[in-house]
Amino acid sequence: MLVKGYSILGKRFGAARAFHSSRIGLNLAIKGYDNESITLRIDNETVNFTNIFLRDACDLPGSVDPNHKQKKHSTAQISTGLKIEEEPRVVKKGNEEALRILWSQPNSTHESEYTKDFLLKYSNKANIRNSIFFDKEQVPWDRVNVSKLPDVLHFGYDQYFSQEGFSKVLADVNRYGISFVSNIPDPALNIKTQELSESNVGDWPIAKLARKFGYIKETFYGTLFDVKNKDEAENIAYTDTFLPLHMDLLYYESPPGLQFLHFIKNSTEGGESMFADGFAIARKVKEQDPEAYDALKKVLITYRYENNGHYYYHKRPLVVEETSWETLDYASGIIKEVNYSPPFQGHFEYGIHGDKPKESALFKLFLRGYLLFESLANQEQNQLSLKVPAGVCVIFDNRRILHSRKSFSSSNGGQRWLMGCYVDGDSFRSRLRTND
């Protein structure tokens, strides 16, 4: 993968051997090396790599099996007595330059090659992150006309299964957290999908849509699940009452990344769907009250589901920022996930004792931020509200997008039937990285 943009890692070893210009390639050059590291010039910038990193990263057949793509060594094994056996070279591989190194360890040698693209990718942390995560492409809803999203982020069912169509939907879900697929066949007209069972899951249109992203995440609701109004419902979503903004399954250790909702029938009075961008709202909280925002990252909210023979429990903060790339200036403050689901919130376990002043003070800040977040989320200008037509599937990021539904009535003889399923965020990001 070609990675654009890089900066100087900026470390040299005084004992490194110097090279003459005859050993310098056009865009890739060796400036010096020793038994700890090698210093390169890549397009007029200086980068230093440790020998352990380079040897461990070798992906030639002697290091990585070409079939199952798994490493043949552990990092500990290759770190013992590792040396550069002879002068490294810049070689031509077709039209591309590469670095070739012969390594030695007690009783063995190993040759490795590293393309310029690889060396660029790992020349700094920003390049590494940009090659595997795509949050820099995300567009917060406060920068767009939210009411236009269903028209802009829309594709037909048949087109969805083309490479061009799926690529657009994939990009839309990453950028905006949501996408719409229309003209979905009515499963009621297919003899194979008259009634949902585990044996016919693959025949339902929603399963075909979801499996383009990855495997379907099975939960205690099943692989696929019906959303219909019913008596003595085990979930508020299965009633006709107002369903406030929330996210699904936050009481799971690993909540699903994507949710798919296929509107099979939606002719009742009311029942409009509402969506809000949790990332954009969290950023507004940070802008308006940084102190309260910081508390939203620290105080853990209890989420639980205790019903119908199930007891799920997990604690998480309302806002989770990316922390594994703290050294990157641009990564500071990147929101990784939002966790907001009042209907499934359990009892607080922090800030509940008045004789603990530090906890009480932080909890008051948390409440201030929570109130602001909730107030912003419920403002109409921050929401997408629409009556989703039958034959449309909404695909949205369950770690970013809040969703809700207004109350509805079937007094007009109308029907409301949705089918849903989940896909893990890992599968979604895998498709982003591999999609051509």
C-alpha positions in Angstrom: 0.0 0.0 0.0 1.4 3.4 -0.9 1.3 5.8 2.0 1.6 9.5 1.3 3.3 11.9 3.7 5.9 11.1 6.3 8.2 12.9 8.8 11.7 12.3 10.3 11.9 9.7 13.0 15.2 11.4 13.7 17.6 9.1 15.5 21.2 8.1 14.6 23.9 6.1 16.1 27.4 7.6 16.2 29.1 4.4 15.4 27.1 3.7 12.3 29.1 3.1 9.2 28.8 5.7 6.4 28.2 5.0 2.7 29.4 6.7 -0.4 27.0 8.1 -3.1 27.6 5.0 -5.3 25.5 3.0 -2.9 22.7 5.5 -2.9 19.5 4.8 -4.9 17.4 7.5 -6.5 14.8 7.7 -3.8 16.1 5.2 -1.2 19.6 5.3 0.3 21.5 3.7 3.2 23.3 6.3 5.3 24.7 4.0 7.9 24.2 0.9 10.1 25.5 -1.0 13.1 24.3 -4.0 15.1 21.5 -2.0 16.7 19.9 -0.1 13.8 20.1 1.1 10.2 19.7 4.7 9.0 18.0 5.4 5.7 17.3 8.3 3.5 13.8 8.0 2.0 13.0 10.8 -0.5 15.4 13.2 1.2 14.2 12.4 4.7 16.2 10.5 7.3 14.6 7.6 9.1 16.2 5.1 11.6 14.9 1.6 12.1 16.0 -0.9 14.7 17.4 -4.2 13.4 15.0 -6.1 15.7 12.0 -4.4 14.0 13.2 -5.1 10.5 14.2 -8.7 11.1 10.9 -9.4 12.9 8.9 -7.7 10.1 10.4 -9.8 7.3 7.6 -11.4 5.3 9.6 -13.5 2.8 8.8 -17.3 2.8 11.6 -18.1 5.2 9.8 -15.9 7.8 6.1 -16.1 6.9 4.4 -19.1 5.4 3.1 -18.0 1.9 -0.1 -20.0 2.3 -1.5 -19.4 5.8 0.4 -16.1 6.2 1.6 -16.9 9.7 5.0 -16.2 11.2 7.5 -19.0 11.6 9.4 -17.4 14.4 8.8 -15.5 17.7 10.3 -12.1 18.3 12.3 -13.5 21.2 13.8 -16.2 18.9 15.1 -13.7 16.3 16.4 -11.2 18.9 19.2 -13.4 20.3 22.6 -12.5 18.8 21.1 -10.7 15.8 23.7 -9.0 13.5 23.9 -7.6 10.0 26.2 -10.1 8.2 27.3 -7.9 5.3 26.7 -4.5 3.9 23.0 -3.8 3.3 22.1 -2.9 -0.3 19.4 -1.0 -2.2 18.2 -3.2 -5.1 15.7 -2.8 -7.9 12.6 -4.9 -7.9 11.0 -4.0 -11.2 10.3 -0.3 -11.0 10.6 -0.2 -7.3 13.5 0.1 -5.0 14.0 -2.2 -2.0 16.4 -2.6 0.9 18.1 -6.0 1.1 19.8 -7.2 4.3 21.5 -10.4 5.2 21.1 -11.2 8.9 23.1 -13.6 11.0 22.4 -15.3 14.3 24.4 -18.1 15.9 24.4 -21.0 13.5 22.1 -19.4 10.9 21.7 -16.6 8.3 18.5 -15.1 6.8 18.0 -12.6 3.9 15.2 -10.0 4.0 13.9 -7.4 1.5 11.8 -4.4 2.4 10.1 -2.3 -0.3 10.2 1.5 -0.3 6.5 1.5 0.3 6.9 -0.7 3.4 9.7 1.6 4.7 7.5 4.7 4.1 4.6 3.1 5.8 6.6 2.5 9.0 8.7 5.7 8.8 6.4 7.3 11.4 3.4 6.6 13.5 1.0 8.8 11.5 1.7 6.7 8.4 1.2 3.5 10.3 -2.2 4.6 11.6 -3.4 6.0 8.4 -2.8 2.7 6.6 -5.0 0.7 9.0 -7.6 3.1 10.4 -9.8 5.5 8.5 -11.1 7.9 11.1 -9.5 10.9 9.3 -12.1 10.4 6.6 -15.0 10.7 9.0 -17.4 13.6 8.5 -19.2 14.9 11.6 -22.9 15.7 11.0 -22.5 19.3 12.1 -20.6 20.0 8.9 -23.4 18.7 6.5 -27.1 19.2 5.8 -28.4 16.3 7.9 -31.8 16.3 6.2 -30.1 15.5 2.9 -28.2 12.4 4.2 -30.9 9.8 3.1 -30.7 11.1 -0.5 -26.9 11.4 -0.6 -26.1 8.2 1.3 -28.4 5.9 -0.7 -28.0 3.0 -3.1 -30.3 0.4 -4.6 -30.4 -3.2 -3.5 -29.1 -4.7 -6.8 -26.4 -2.0 -7.1 -25.3 -2.8 -3.6 -23.9 -6.1 -4.7 -21.7 -4.6 -7.4 -18.2 -3.6 -6.5 -18.9 0.0 -7.1 -22.1 0.0 -5.1 -20.7 -1.8 -2.1 -17.6 0.4 -2.1 -19.9 3.5 -1.9 -21.9 2.1 1.0 -18.7 1.0 2.8 -17.3 4.5 2.4 -20.5 6.2 3.5 -20.8 4.1 6.7 -17.2 5.0 7.5 -17.5 8.7 6.7 -21.0 9.4 8.1 -21.8 6.4 10.2 -24.9 5.6 8.2 -26.1 4.5 4.8 -29.4 3.5 3.2 -30.2 0.6 0.8 -33.5 0.7 -1.0 -35.7 -1.5 -3.3 -35.1 -4.5 -1.1 -37.3 -7.5 -2.2 -40.2 -8.1 0.1 -39.5 -11.4 2.0 -43.2 -12.0 2.4 -43.3 -12.7 -1.4 -40.6 -15.3 -1.2 -41.8 -18.8 -0.3 -38.4 -19.4 1.5 -38.9 -16.5 3.8 -42.4 -16.8 5.1 -41.2 -17.3 8.7 -37.8 -16.8 10.2 -35.9 -19.8 11.4 -32.2 -20.6 11.9 -32.3 -22.9 8.8 -33.4 -20.1 6.4 -31.3 -17.2 7.7 -29.3 -17.0 4.5 -32.4 -16.5 2.4 -33.4 -13.2 4.0 -32.3 -10.1 2.2 -30.9 -8.5 5.4 -28.6 -11.5 5.8 -27.3 -11.1 2.3 -26.7 -7.4 2.9 -24.9 -7.9 6.2 -22.7 -10.7 5.0 -21.1 -8.4 2.5 -19.6 -6.7 5.5 -18.7 -9.8 7.4 -20.1 -12.6 9.5 -23.3 -11.8 11.4 -22.9 -11.5 15.1 -25.3 -13.8 16.9 -26.8 -12.5 20.2 -29.4 -13.8 22.6 -31.9 -12.2 20.1 -30.8 -14.7 17.5 -28.8 -14.4 14.2 -31.6 -12.3 12.8 -34.3 -10.8 14.9 -37.8 -9.5 14.2 -38.9 -6.1 15.6 -42.6 -6.2 16.1 -45.0 -4.8 18.6 -46.0 -7.5 21.1 -47.5 -7.8 24.6 -45.2 -8.4 27.6 -42.2 -7.4 25.4 -38.7 -8.2 26.8 -37.4 -5.1 25.1 -38.8 -1.6 24.8 -38.1 -1.8 21.0 -40.9 -4.4 20.8 -43.5 -1.9 22.1 -45.3 1.0 20.5 -44.1 3.5 23.1 -41.5 6.2 22.5 -38.0 4.7 22.3 -35.4 7.3 23.3 -32.0 7.7 21.7 -29.7 4.9 22.6 -27.1 2.4 21.3 -27.5 -1.4 21.3 -26.0 -4.1 23.6 -23.7 -1.8 25.6 -24.0 -4.4 28.4 -21.9 -6.7 26.2 -18.1 -6.8 26.6 -17.9 -6.3 22.8 -21.0 -4.5 21.5 -21.6 -4.9 17.8 -20.0 -2.4 15.5 -22.8 -2.2 12.9 -26.5 -2.6 13.0 -28.8 -3.4 10.1 -32.5 -2.6 10.2 -34.7 -3.7 7.2 -38.0 -2.0 7.2 -40.3 -4.7 5.8 -43.6 -2.9 6.7 -43.9 0.6 8.1 -47.4 1.9 7.5 -48.6 2.7 11.1 -49.3 6.2 12.3 -46.1 7.7 13.7 -43.1 5.6 14.3 -40.6 8.0 12.7 -36.9 7.0 13.2 -34.4 9.4 14.6 -30.6 9.2 14.3 -27.9 11.4 15.8 -24.1 11.5 15.4 -22.6 10.7 18.9 -19.1 11.7 17.8 -20.2 15.2 16.6 -22.3 15.7 19.8 -19.4 14.6 22.1 -17.1 17.1 20.3 -19.6 19.9 20.9 -19.5 19.0 24.6 -15.8 19.3 24.5 -15.9 22.7 22.9 -18.5 24.1 25.3 -17.4 22.5 28.5 -13.9 20.8 28.4 -13.9 20.1 32.1 -17.2 18.2 32.0 -16.1 16.4 28.8 -13.0 15.1 30.6 -15.3 13.6 33.3 -17.3 11.8 30.6 -14.1 9.9 29.8 -13.5 8.9 33.4 -16.7 8.0 35.1 -17.9 4.5 34.2 -21.6 4.0 33.4 -23.1 0.6 34.3 -25.1 -1.1 31.6 -27.0 -4.3 32.2 -29.7 -6.5 30.9 -31.4 -8.7 33.5 -34.5 -10.3 32.0 -35.9 -13.5 30.5 -33.2 -15.7 31.9 -30.3 -13.4 30.9 -28.0 -11.2 32.9 -25.5 -9.1 31.0 -23.3 -6.5 32.7 -20.5 -4.2 31.6 -19.2 -0.7 32.6 -17.9 1.8 30.2 -17.5 5.6 30.0 -19.7 7.7 27.8 -16.8 8.8 25.6 -13.8 6.7 24.7 -10.9 8.4 23.0 -8.1 6.7 21.1 -5.2 6.2 23.5 -2.8 3.8 21.7 -1.5 6.6 19.5 -1.1 9.3 22.1 2.2 10.5 20.6 0.4 11.6 17.4 -0.6 15.3 17.6 -3.6 14.7 15.3 -4.7 11.6 17.1 -5.1 13.5 20.4 -8.8 13.6 21.0 -9.9 11.1 18.3 -13.1 9.6 19.5 -13.1 5.9 19.3 -16.6 5.1 20.6 -19.6 6.7 22.3 -21.6 4.7 24.9 -25.1 6.1 25.5 -28.1 4.0 26.2 -30.3 5.2 29.1 -33.0 2.5 28.7 -30.3 -0.2 29.5 -28.4 1.7 32.1 -27.9 0.0 35.5 -27.1 1.5 38.9 -24.1 3.7 39.2 -21.2 2.3 41.2 -19.1 5.5 41.3 -19.8 8.8 43.0 -22.6 7.3 45.0 -21.2 8.0 48.5 -21.3 11.6 49.8 -18.3 11.1 52.1 -15.9 10.7 49.2 -15.3 14.3 48.1 -13.0 13.5 45.1 -15.5 11.0 43.7 -18.4 13.4 44.4 -16.7 16.3 42.6 -15.9 14.2 39.5 -19.4 12.8 39.4 -20.9 16.3 39.5 -18.7 17.2 36.5 -19.8 14.0 34.8 -23.5 14.9 35.4 -22.9 18.3 33.9 -21.4 16.8 30.8 -24.0 14.0 30.6 -26.8 16.6 30.8 -25.1 18.7 28.0 -24.6 15.7 25.8 -28.2 14.6 26.2 -29.5 18.1 25.6 -27.5 18.4 22.4 -28.5 14.9 21.2 -32.2 15.8 21.5 -32.0 19.1 19.6 -33.8 18.7 16.3 -30.9 20.4 14.4 -28.6 17.6 15.5 -30.9 14.8 14.5 -31.9 13.0 11.3 -35.7 12.3 11.6 -37.6 10.4 8.9 -40.3 7.8 8.3 -38.2 5.0 6.7 -40.2 3.6 3.8 -40.8 -0.2 3.5 -38.1 -1.9 1.4 -35.3 0.2 2.9 -32.5 -1.1 5.1 -30.6 1.4 7.3 -27.0 0.4 8.1 -25.4 2.4 10.9 -22.4 2.4 13.2 -23.6 1.3 16.6 -20.5 2.7 18.3 -21.1 6.2 16.8 -24.7 6.7 15.9 -27.6 7.0 18.4 -31.0 5.8 17.2 -34.5 6.3 18.4 -38.1 5.9 17.4 -41.3 7.9 18.0 -44.3 6.2 19.4 -46.7 4.8 16.8 -50.3 3.5 16.5 -51.8 0.8 14.3 -55.3 2.3 14.6 -55.2 3.1 10.9 -54.8 -0.6 10.1 -51.1 -0.2 9.3 -48.4 -2.6 10.1 -44.8 -2.3 11.4 -42.3 -5.1 10.9 -38.6 -4.6 11.0 -35.8 -7.2 10.8 -32.4 -6.6 12.3 -29.0 -8.1 12.7 -25.5 -7.1 13.8 -22.0 -7.2 12.4 -18.8 -6.7 14.5 -16.7 -3.6 14.0 -13.7 -5.8 13.4 -15.3 -7.2 10.2 -16.3 -3.7 9.1 -12.7 -2.4 9.4 -11.4 -5.5 7.7 -13.5 -4.8 4.7 -12.4 -1.1 4.7 -8.7 -2.3 4.6 -9.2 -4.9 1.9 -11.8 -3.3 -0.4 -10.5 -2.3 -3.8 
